[in-house]
Amino acid sequence: MKNLERYYVNNNSTYNPGYHHEVHTEEHANELNISSKTYLGYYNNCFGAVDKAKEIYRDADGCAICCSMCHKG
């Protein structure tokens, strides 16, 4: 079983090619120096994190790098 990870959604939708609010793991959000983000919680995969992010931003999507299973484009 995969360890739980912390997930965040980027509050700024302009820093990615799809112009949507991307969900990132904590590690990747820190690597990208995302300063405006909302904590989503601990999840064992990106699916629950993206669902939670969609409660905040309807256009939320998984990051192509750290949440590739949840990335729709």
Protein Blocks (a to p, Z undefined) as FASTA:
>chain_A
ZZdddddddfbfklcfklpacdddfklmmmnopabdcdfbjcfbfklmmmmmmmmmmkbc
cdfklmmmlpgZZ
